[in-house]
Every structure is written in C-alpha cells, then in structure tokens.
C-alpha cells in the first residue's frame, strides 16, 4: 500500500476503477515480489538447513505467497478507501445478499461433500465472472475474496506444499481475472452512461429542431397565404377591372380596327394569368375552399398534368380528419412531385395514393418516368423541400427509382 501511494501520481496510477490501474497494481506486485526474491536469495544461500531444491521451493513458495497476498489484500484496501466516496445504494444491498447466498452455497457444498473441493476450486472463477458483470469492480473484488478465502482455508488445513502452489495459482487467476473483468465492466457502464446522456441531449436537440422546422413551415405558409390574399384583393381586382374596361372600350370601338386595344387586352389577360399562377403557388385557394380530397382529384394538379399529356390517377382513402398542417404538407408534396414529373422526367402516368386513418397517414406518389437527377437544375431542391416538410411534422420519407420514380411519405 505504501508503494501504491508512492505511484498514485504516476502515468499509470494503480487503482481499481480502470484496466490500466489494475495492470499497474499487478506490475507493482510482481516487481516487489521479484525484488524480495533477489534480496532473500543471497541470504538463504548461506543457510545449511535449506539446500538445492528445498531452497528453490522455499523461495518460490515465499514469492508466490507475497504475490497472491498482495493481489488479495491490496484491492480490498483500495475498495474500502473508495467506498467512503460513495453513498450506499440498492445495488450495494443486492451485492451483500448475493455474497451471502454464495457463502452459503460454498459452505454447504464443502461441509456436505469435502471431496468436491477440487471441483469447487476449479469452478470458483464462474461466480467471480458473474459478480464482475453484475456489480462491476466491487463485486469482482468481494467475490474473489470469498472464493479465495475458501482456497486459503483448505490450503492451511492440508499443509501440502504441492497443493499450496496450485492454490496460489488459483488465487492469482481469480484475483487478476476478477479485477480485469470488473474494471472492464465498470468502464463499459460509464461509457454507456455517457452515451445515454449524449443520446438524451441529441434527442432534445432533435425535438427542438423539429419544433423550429415546424414553426418555420407554419410561418412560411401563413406569409404565403397573406401574400396570396393581398394579390387577390389588390392586384387581382385591379387587373379584373382593367380587363373589363378594355372589353368595354373594345365594344365601343368595334367598328374601328384598333390593334393597340387588342394588344392591351392580351397583355392584361397574360398579367392576370401570371398573377393567378403566383397566387396558386403561394397558397392554393382550392385547398382552402374545396378541401384536400377535391384539390387532389380535380384541382390544379390534374389540369397541369393533362396539359403535359400525362395520365393522372388518384386513390384516396381518407377515414379521419386531417389537421391543416398535414393537409398543407400533403398538397405541397404532391405539388412538388407533379412539378418534378413534368419538368424532369419523361413519364406518361402519375399515381397519387393517400391512406388516412387514426393511426397513420401514408402517401405514395409514383410515376413511370426516368429518375429525377439530384441537382439544383433537376429537382434536387424539390426533394430536399419534401424531406424538410416531412421531418418538420415528425414523419418519414423515402425515394425509390425502381420502375420509375416513387416518393413514400408516412406520418
């Protein structure tokens, strides 16, 4: 323990809560036993009562005794020192109960069948492994102490030199294996605790990001709805009035061939159509006025695909009320899919399949065209837009290019 104290500030400080510390303890114990061997070897050479094999046997027995004693006692003392830093928990009570049960099993087996001692010694490592896994370093040290105590008592009763060597080797195996597995388990539990804490922090950040994304989409849709309404109320009405005035002017001058009035009427009509397209892109009025089902079946999406000579099919099974945010997301996703299909594929058919119930919302959009290339000019931003909308509402999204292009969304 003095040597352990001297090396506590070293690069590999001896301790029982890390594998490097246990290896340091084993190296220090081996070094001190070896130093003692050489110190006493010169003294025993001058004795007359020990010679030859007896001298070597005595030195070996003494060295193994020092090593086993150190590895048996030092971890206990270090464990007692560490126990003052921690409070007693339920796990400590369970450890005491398990140790008492193991003691009863050992005593019952040894008293009832002393001839089974060799088997008990052979299998003494098994409970140490279990205690190491269940109770980490403390369980490893205490279970090793209990198993090794049985070996020490039996060795003291038999007083046989050969059996003493074997017993010392078993004690070494139990102590070192228990310490290494116990500290490995302890480090693993600490890493698991750190990983769990990191996962909890990441989960909190992910939930916060989802809330922010959802809020951002909501604000974006509100702003688009406001702009669409303003365009309809202000610019739309003015363009309608302009078209009416031009029509009246054209009727009043129908006998004269005025190309300027005709040009102005065409420009007014083009401006009105352009504003209408912008209004629809900002906020599809048919979604607010007619609902999601009608908007998907017979709305603007169908007319766009018909103009592009693409067959449009819908399979809608809506058995539950949808929130506004989900309705908007579904329509926007379909809108983006239709745009990609028209602009970036050679499809002749597009299918929208929507299933809604109380448990889930499943949306599948499939065309038979070529794969959408993943870049800014060919729908890459559109797919990213779809993913962001889905993630903002806590859903899942996937893309498949087998037999056309398929978008699968679930909430």
C-alpha positions in Angstrom: 0.0 0.0 0.0 3.0 2.3 0.6 4.2 1.5 -2.9 0.7 2.1 -4.3 0.6 5.5 -2.5 4.0 6.4 -4.0 2.9 5.7 -7.5 -0.5 7.3 -7.3 0.7 10.4 -9.3 2.5 8.3 -12.0 1.5 8.0 -15.6 -0.3 4.7 -14.8 -1.6 5.2 -11.3 -2.6 2.0 -9.5 -6.4 1.9 -9.0 -9.3 -0.4 -9.2 -11.7 1.5 -11.5 -9.7 1.2 -14.7 -7.9 -1.6 -16.5 -4.7 0.4 -16.7 -4.8 0.9 -13.0 -5.3 -2.9 -12.4 -2.4 -3.7 -14.7 -0.3 -1.2 -12.7 -1.2 -3.0 -9.5 -0.3 -6.4 -11.0 3.1 -5.0 -12.2 3.9 -3.4 -8.9 3.0 -6.6 -7.0 5.2 -8.6 -9.4 8.0 -6.2 -9.1 8.0 -6.1 -5.3 7.8 -9.9 -5.1 10.7 -10.2 -7.6 12.8 -7.7 -5.6 12.2 -9.6 -2.4 13.2 -12.8 -4.2 16.6 -11.4 -5.0 17.1 -9.8 -1.6 16.4 -13.0 0.3 18.0 -15.3 -2.2 21.5 -14.2 -1.2 20.7 -14.6 2.5 19.3 -18.1 2.1 22.4 -19.3 0.2 24.4 -19.2 3.4 22.0 -21.4 5.3 22.7 -25.0 6.0 19.1 -26.2 6.7 18.0 -25.3 3.1 19.8 -26.5 0.1 19.2 -27.3 -3.6 15.6 -28.0 -4.5 14.5 -27.1 -1.0 15.9 -23.6 -1.3 14.3 -23.0 -4.7 11.0 -24.4 -3.4 11.1 -22.2 -0.4 11.9 -19.1 -2.5 9.1 -19.9 -5.0 6.6 -20.5 -2.2 7.5 -17.3 -0.5 7.4 -15.2 -3.7 4.0 -16.7 -4.8 2.8 -16.1 -1.3 3.8 -12.4 -1.5 2.2 -12.0 -4.9 -1.1 -13.7 -4.0 -1.3 -11.9 -0.7 -0.7 -8.5 -2.3 -3.3 -9.1 -5.1 -5.8 -10.5 -2.5 -5.4 -7.7 0.1 -4.5 -4.5 -1.9 -7.7 -4.4 -3.9 -9.8 -4.8 -0.7 -8.0 -1.9 0.9 -8.3 0.3 -2.2 -12.0 -0.7 -2.4 -12.6 0.3 1.2 -10.8 3.6 0.5 -13.1 4.3 -2.5 -16.3 3.2 -0.7 -16.1 6.3 1.6 -16.7 8.5 -1.5 -20.0 6.8 -2.5 -23.3 6.5 -0.8 -25.0 3.2 -0.1 -27.4 2.2 -2.8 -29.9 -0.6 -3.5 -27.2 -2.2 -5.6 -24.9 -2.5 -2.5 -27.7 -4.4 -0.7 -28.2 -6.7 -3.6 -24.4 -7.3 -3.6 -24.4 -8.2 0.1 -27.3 -10.6 -0.4 -25.7 -12.3 -3.4 -22.4 -12.7 -1.4 -24.3 -14.3 1.5 -26.0 -16.7 -0.9 -22.7 -17.6 -2.5 -21.2 -18.2 1.0 -24.0 -20.5 2.0 -23.6 -22.4 -1.3 -19.8 -22.8 -0.7 -20.1 -23.9 2.9 -23.0 -26.3 2.2 -21.1 -27.9 -0.7 -17.8 -28.0 1.3 -19.3 -29.4 4.5 -21.6 -31.9 2.8 -19.0 -33.1 0.3 -15.4 -32.2 1.2 -14.2 -34.4 -1.7 -15.7 -31.9 -4.1 -13.2 -29.2 -3.0 -11.2 -29.6 -6.2 -14.3 -29.0 -8.3 -15.2 -26.0 -6.2 -11.8 -24.6 -6.6 -11.8 -25.3 -10.4 -15.2 -23.6 -10.8 -14.6 -20.7 -8.4 -13.9 -18.4 -11.3 -17.5 -18.7 -12.6 -19.2 -16.8 -9.8 -16.4 -14.2 -10.0 -17.3 -13.6 -13.6 -21.0 -13.2 -12.8 -20.3 -10.8 -9.9 -17.9 -8.8 -12.2 -20.5 -8.5 -14.8 -23.4 -7.7 -12.4 -21.7 -5.5 -9.8 -18.5 -4.3 -11.7 -15.3 -3.9 -9.7 -16.7 -4.1 -6.2 -18.5 -7.4 -7.0 -15.3 -8.8 -8.6 -13.1 -7.9 -5.6 -15.6 -9.2 -2.9 -16.5 -12.4 -4.8 -12.8 -13.1 -5.5 -12.1 -12.6 -1.7 -14.8 -15.0 -0.8 -13.7 -17.7 -3.3 -10.0 -17.2 -2.4 -10.8 -17.5 1.3 -12.1 -21.0 0.8 -8.9 -21.9 -1.1 -6.7 -20.3 1.7 -8.6 -22.2 4.4 -8.3 -25.5 2.6 -4.6 -25.0 1.9 -4.0 -24.2 5.6 -5.8 -27.4 6.6 -4.0 -29.7 4.3 -0.5 -28.2 4.7 0.7 -29.8 1.5 3.4 -27.9 -0.5 2.3 -29.0 -3.9 -1.3 -28.2 -3.1 -0.2 -24.8 -1.8 1.4 -23.9 -5.2 -1.8 -24.9 -7.0 -3.9 -23.0 -4.6 -1.8 -19.9 -5.0 -2.1 -20.1 -8.8 -5.9 -20.4 -8.5 -5.9 -17.3 -6.2 -3.8 -15.4 -8.7 -6.1 -16.4 -11.6 -9.2 -15.4 -9.6 -7.8 -12.1 -8.4 -6.4 -10.9 -11.7 -9.3 -12.1 -13.9 -11.9 -10.7 -11.5 -10.1 -7.3 -11.4 -9.7 -7.1 -15.2 -13.3 -8.1 -16.0 -14.7 -6.0 -13.1 -12.9 -2.8 -14.3 -13.8 -3.6 -17.9 -17.4 -3.8 -16.9 -17.1 -0.6 -14.8 -15.6 1.3 -17.8 -18.3 -0.1 -20.1 -21.1 1.0 -17.7 -19.5 4.5 -17.5 -19.3 4.7 -21.3 -22.9 3.5 -21.6 -24.0 6.2 -19.2 -22.1 8.9 -21.1 -23.5 7.5 -24.4 -27.1 7.5 -22.9 -26.6 11.1 -21.7 -25.3 12.1 -25.2 -28.3 10.4 -26.8 -30.7 12.2 -24.5 -29.1 15.5 -25.4 -29.2 14.7 -29.1 -32.9 13.7 -28.7 -33.6 17.0 -27.1 -31.8 18.9 -29.8 -33.6 16.9 -32.5 -37.0 17.6 -30.9 -36.1 21.3 -30.7 -35.0 21.3 -34.3 -38.3 19.7 -35.3 -40.3 22.3 -33.4 -38.3 25.1 -35.1 -38.7 23.5 -38.5 -42.4 23.1 -37.9 -42.7 26.6 -36.7 -40.7 27.8 -39.8 -43.0 26.0 -42.2 -46.1 27.3 -40.4 -44.8 30.9 -40.6 -43.9 30.4 -44.2 -47.4 29.1 -45.1 -49.0 32.0 -43.2 -46.9 34.5 -45.0 -47.7 32.9 -48.4 -51.4 32.9 -47.5 -51.2 36.6 -46.7 -49.4 37.4 -49.9 -51.8 35.4 -51.9 -54.7 37.1 -50.3 -53.2 40.5 -50.9 -52.5 39.7 -54.6 -56.1 38.5 -55.0 -57.6 41.5 -53.2 -55.5 44.3 -54.7 -53.7 43.4 -57.9 -56.3 40.7 -58.9 -59.2 43.1 -58.6 -57.3 45.9 -60.5 -56.4 43.5 -63.3 -60.0 42.4 -63.5 -61.2 46.0 -63.7 -58.6 46.7 -66.4 -59.8 43.7 -68.4 -63.4 44.9 -68.0 -62.5 48.5 -69.1 -60.6 47.2 -72.1 -63.6 45.0 -73.1 -66.0 48.0 -72.8 -63.5 50.1 -74.8 -63.2 47.4 -77.5 -67.0 47.2 -77.8 -67.4 50.9 -78.1 -64.9 50.9 -80.9 -65.9 47.7 -82.6 -66.3 49.4 -85.9 -62.7 50.6 -85.9 -59.7 48.2 -86.1 -57.6 49.3 -83.2 -54.6 46.9 -82.7 -53.5 48.7 -79.6 -56.6 47.8 -77.6 -56.3 44.2 -78.7 -52.7 44.1 -77.6 -53.6 45.7 -74.2 -56.3 43.1 -73.7 -53.9 40.3 -74.4 -51.3 41.8 -72.1 -54.0 42.2 -69.3 -55.0 38.6 -69.8 -51.4 37.4 -69.6 -50.8 39.5 -66.5 -53.9 38.1 -64.9 -52.9 34.5 -65.7 -49.4 35.2 -64.3 -50.8 36.6 -61.1 -53.2 33.7 -60.8 -50.3 31.3 -61.2 -48.3 33.1 -58.5 -51.3 33.2 -56.2 -51.8 29.4 -56.6 -48.1 28.8 -56.0 -48.1 30.9 -52.9 -51.3 29.4 -51.5 -53.6 27.0 -53.4 -57.1 28.6 -52.9 -58.8 25.3 -53.9 -57.3 23.7 -50.8 -58.9 26.3 -48.5 -62.2 26.4 -50.5 -62.8 22.8 -51.6 -60.7 20.7 -49.3 -57.7 18.3 -49.8 -59.6 15.4 -51.5 -61.2 17.6 -54.2 -58.0 19.6 -54.7 -56.0 16.4 -55.3 -58.6 14.8 -57.5 -59.9 17.6 -59.8 -57.7 20.6 -59.0 -54.8 22.4 -60.5 -52.5 19.4 -60.3 -54.8 17.4 -62.7 -55.0 20.3 -65.2 -51.2 20.7 -65.2 -50.6 17.0 -65.9 -53.3 17.0 -68.6 -51.6 19.9 -70.3 -48.4 17.9 -70.2 -50.2 14.9 -71.7 -49.6 12.8 -68.5 -52.3 10.5 -67.3 -53.3 11.3 -63.7 -54.8 8.8 -61.3 -55.7 9.2 -57.6 -56.5 6.6 -55.0 -57.7 8.4 -51.9 -58.9 6.6 -48.7 -59.4 9.3 -46.1 -61.1 7.9 -43.0 -60.0 10.5 -40.4 -59.9 14.3 -40.1 -56.6 15.8 -41.1 -55.0 18.8 -39.4 -54.4 21.9 -41.5 -50.7 21.5 -41.3 -50.9 17.9 -42.6 -53.3 18.9 -45.4 -50.9 21.7 -46.5 -47.9 19.4 -46.3 -49.6 16.6 -48.4 -50.7 19.1 -51.0 -47.3 20.8 -51.2 -45.6 17.4 -51.6 -47.9 16.4 -54.4 -47.4 19.8 -56.0 -43.6 19.4 -55.9 -43.9 15.8 -57.2 -46.1 16.9 -60.1 -43.7 19.8 -61.0 -40.7 17.4 -61.0 -42.6 14.8 -63.0 -43.5 17.4 -65.7 -40.1 19.1 -65.8 -37.6 16.4 -65.2 -38.9 13.1 -66.4 -40.5 11.5 -69.5 -43.4 10.0 -67.6 -46.7 9.2 -69.2 -48.5 8.3 -66.0 -48.6 9.5 -62.4 -50.4 8.0 -59.4 -51.2 9.6 -56.1 -52.2 7.2 -53.4 -53.3 8.5 -50.0 -54.4 6.5 -47.0 -55.5 8.3 -43.8 -56.7 6.7 -40.5 -56.4 7.5 -36.8 -53.1 5.8 -36.5 -51.2 6.9 -39.6 -51.0 8.9 -42.8 -49.4 7.1 -45.8 -48.8 8.9 -49.1 -47.3 7.3 -52.2 -46.6 9.2 -55.4 -45.4 7.1 -58.3 -44.6 7.9 -62.0 -43.3 5.7 -64.7 -40.7 8.2 -66.0 -36.9 8.5 -65.6 -35.1 9.1 -62.4 -35.0 12.6 -61.1 -31.4 13.7 -61.2 -30.2 15.0 -57.8 -29.0 18.5 -58.6 -30.3 22.1 -58.4 -31.5 22.1 -62.0 -33.5 18.9 -61.9 -35.5 18.7 -58.7 -32.7 18.2 -56.1 -34.0 21.2 -54.2 -37.6 19.9 -54.6 -36.7 16.6 -53.0 -34.9 18.4 -50.2 -38.0 20.6 -49.8 -40.2 17.4 -49.4 -37.8 15.9 -46.8 -37.8 19.1 -44.8 -41.6 19.3 -44.7 -41.9 15.7 -43.7 -39.3 15.9 -40.9 -40.9 19.1 -39.6 -44.0 17.1 -38.9 -42.1 14.1 -37.4 -42.7 11.9 -40.4 -40.6 9.6 -42.6 -39.7 10.0 -46.2 -38.0 7.8 -48.8 -37.4 7.8 -52.6 -37.2 4.8 -54.9 -36.1 4.7 -58.5 -37.1 1.2 -59.4 -39.6 1.1 -62.3 -40.0 4.9 -62.3 -39.7 7.4 -59.5 -41.6 6.8 -56.2 -42.0 9.1 -53.2 -43.2 7.4 -50.0 -44.2 9.6 -47.0 -45.7 8.5 -43.7 -46.8 10.4 -40.6 
